Amino acid sequence: MSALPSLRQLGYLVEVADRLNFRAAAEASFVTQSTLSAGIKELESSLGVELVERDPRGVRLTPAGEEVARRARSVLAAVKDMVDSARDAGAPLGGIFRLGVIPTVAPFLLSGVMSRIRDEYPDLKLYLREDLTERLLEKLRAGELDAALIALPFETAELTVIELFRDEFWFVARQDDPHAKKKEMLVRDLEPGSVVLLEEGHCLRDHAIAACGARGAKSKALLEATSLTTLIQMVEGGLGVTLLPAITLDAGILKGTRLVSRPFSPPAPSRTLALVARRTSPRRRDADLLADFLIDQRRGSR
């Protein structure tokens, strides 16, 4: 039986796959370039296949290299979970917990939760990473995060999903907008072309388009914002209307503006906030406890 690849060799391959540069991969691995190159060659020799294509123009992975790198990420994540499980066995919500959060949730939901967790679990070191959903899930699957707070619907295959609560969308416009005089807004009255959205990549954009119904799917917004702050400024400047989740309104995002919010008539469009984690993660119990905190926080703010 031929020797199995070492974790170090697999780690070298993943670094090369991420950077497509031997020097940068060696620096990230804290070894010399010759050491990393030798490790890759040993891995190729043990597997009997070329993994990395080298030429003067650069470095690229072969199809076999891509597949081995993909599996290597899963292996390394599982080993890290094993180490973390042994290290953190016992005390709940202790040690380092790495939580990813999407930008349309982080500032509006976590402030009260953070202070409560610090009071009740002083040994916990909660590290937050704010990013778009797709990148957070990539880091979660690679073992770089312990859990991620996202909004559904979103593809979460192979992950454990803990649904927290439904977050309804509200219609937001200037006070002089004709729809602002209504007590409730009808989804069918939305003109998709006038709805200001976040730019591509934000799941809130997709949720807002879905809320507009079939017409929204066929229409393209004329204006896009890079953040919720910019979106608010664009609507206040008369460039259109928008849809905002209830948690942002409860947090006072419209305070100091000339904008008003109106609920939608039932059934109101919404998204579902959820905490997702790897099924093999040793921090699953901590994720469950954190989910309870978030649900309690939401109930207390209503």
N, C-alpha and C positions, 0 to 999 in steps of 0.2 A: 504493500500500500504506500503510495507516494505521500510525502509530507504535506500536511494541511497548511494553508496560508496562515501567517501570523497576523494578529490584530494590527501590529505596527505596519506590516506591508499593506494591509487593506486601508489603513489610515492614510498612508502615502498616496495610494491610488485615488482616494476620495479627494485629497487636497489637489492633486494634479487635475482631476476632473472638474473641480470647482474653479481652478485658476487658469488651466491650459498654459501653464508657465512653470518650468521646473524650479527656477530660482525662487519665485514667489511661494511655490508649494513647499520648498525646503525651509524657507524662513518661517512659514506658518507651522511647520512640524518641528522647528527648533533643531534642525540637523543641517549638515552641509549638503550642497547640491549633489555631490558625488555619492554620499550615503543614501540619499533619497533615490537617485538613479539606480544604484545597486539594488536597493530594496524592490524597486519596480521590476528590474530584470529577474531577480530571484522569484518574484511572484509569477511572472510570465513563464519562467522555466518550470515551476511546480505545477502550473495549470496546463502547460503545453500549448499556449496560444498567445499571440501578440495582442497586447492590450492597449498600447500607446504607439501611435504613429508619429515618428520624429522626422522632420525635414527642415531645411534652412528657413522656411517661411513661418514655422511655428510648430505647435504641438496639438494633436487632436487624438481623441480616443477612437479606437476601432469599434465596430458594432459589439464585439465581444467585450471590449473594455467598458462600454456604456452599461452593458448588462451586469458585469461583475461589480462595477462601481455602485449601481443601484442596489444590488443585494448587499454590498459591503456597508452601505449606509444603514440598512436595517439591522445587520449583524452588530455593528458598532453601537447603535441605539439600544439594542436589547442587552448588550453587555453593560452599557452604562446604567441601564435600569437595574440590572442585577447588583451592581456595585452600590448604587444609591439605596436600593432596598435593604441591603445588609447594613449600610452605614446609618440609615435613618429609621431602622426598625424600632418600634416602641412608641415614642412620643408623637402624637398627632400635630400637624402643622408646626414642625420644628425644622431647624436648619434652613437651607436655601430652597426657595420655591420660585421657579421662573415662569411667570405668567405673561402670555401674549394677549394684547387687547387691541381691537380695531379703533381707529381715531374717532368714530362716531359714537363710541360708548365710553371710552376711558375717562374723559373729563367730567362726564355727567353721572356716573354711577359709582365710581370707586372712592371718592373722597371720604364719605362717611364710613364705608366698609374698612378702609385702611386704618382709621383710628381705632375702630372696634377690635380689629384683629391684633393691632399692636398692644392693646390693653389686655386682651385675653390670652394671647400667645406671644409673650415677649421674646421667646427664643427663635421666632420665625424671622427669616430674612427674605422679604418678598421683593423680587426683582421684576420690574415691569418692562415689557418690550412693546411699543406701539408700532403697528404696521398694518398693511392691507391684509385681508383675510388669506389670500392665496399664499403669500409669503410666510404668514404665521403658521399655516398648516404644514408648509414645507419644513419649517424649523421644528415643529412639533413632531412630525414623523421621523425627523433625523435625530431626535433626542436632545435638541438644543433648548426646548421648552418643556415644562411639565404639564401645562394646560394652556388653553387659549379661550378667551371670551369673544365670541363672534355672534353674528346675526344670521339666522336661517330664513329662507332656504339657501343652502350652499352644499356642495358635494363634500361629504364627510365619511366616505367609505373607509372601512378598517379602523375607525375611531369610535370611542365611546362618547355618546352625546347625552348630556344632562340638560334638558330644557328647563329654563328658569321662569320666564314669563313672556306674555304677549305685549309687544310695544306698538301701540297704534300710531298711524300717521295722522297728522293734522294739516289742514290747508293753511298756508301762511302767505299774506299779501299786505300791501300798503292799505292804510285806512280808507283811502279814496277808491279802492278797487270795488267794482259793483258787487262782487261775491262777498266782500267783507261785511255787508249789511245783513247777510243771512245768519241765522242761528246755527244752521248745519249746512254742510256742503255736500252736493251729490257728486259721486265720482264721474258720472257721465257728463257733468257740466265742465269738467276739466278740459282745457285745450292743450294737448300735449306739447305743441310747439311753443307755448308761452311758459312752460315749466322750466325753471333754472335747475340744473342738476350738477352734482359733483362729476369730476372728470372720470374717464375710463379707469377701471381698476377698483373703484370703491363699490362695495356690495350695496351700499345705500342707493347708489344710482340705479342698479338693477331692480331693487325693491320698489323704488319710486316709479320706474317705467312700468313694472308689473301692476302697480296700483292704478295706473292710467288705463289699464285694460288693453284690448286688442289695438285700439288706436295708438296707444303709447308705444306698442311694439313696432308699429309701422312708421312712427314719426321720429325725427331726430331733433333734439333740443338745439336751439340756435346758440345758446350760451352755456358754458360749463365753468364750474368753479373748482379751485384746487383744494379748498377747505370749507368747512361750515361757516367760518367767520367771513370768508370772501363771498360765499353764497348769500349770507344775510345782507351784506353790503350791496350786492348786486340787486337784490329784490328791493331793498330800501331806496336804491337809486332809480327805481321804476323800470328795471329791465325785464321784469317778469314776476311770476309767482313761484312758490315752491312747496314741497311737502317735507315736514320735519317730524321725527319720532317724538313721542310723548316725553321720553326721558330728557330730551334736550330742552323742551319747554318747561318741564318741572324744575330743571336746574337754572331757569332764568335766562336762557339764551337770547330772548327778545327784550330783556330789560334795557332801557335807555334807547330803544329804537322807536320808529313810528309804525311798526308792523303790528298786525293783529293775527291771531290764530283762530281757526274755526274747526270744530270736529266734523268728521264725515258722518253722514247718515248710515245707520247699520245696514249691512255688515261693513264696518270700517276696514279699510286696508291696513295691514300691519306686517310686522316682522316678528320673529321669535328669537329672543336672546338665549344663548346656550353656552355652556361650558363644555369644551371637548378635550379629551385626553386619550393617550394611547391605551389600548386594552391591556397591554403588558406592563404598564407603568406602575412602579411601586408607590406612586403618589396618588393612586386612585382614591384612597380614603380621604386624603387631604383635599382632593378635588371635590369630593362629596361635601365635606365640611365647608369649603369655600362657597359652593353652590348654595348651601343653607344660609350663609351670611348674606349673599347677594339677594336671595329671595326675601329674607327678613328686612333687608335695607329698603327694598322696593315697597314692601307692605307698609313700612313705617313712614315712607315719604308720600303716600297717597292720601 
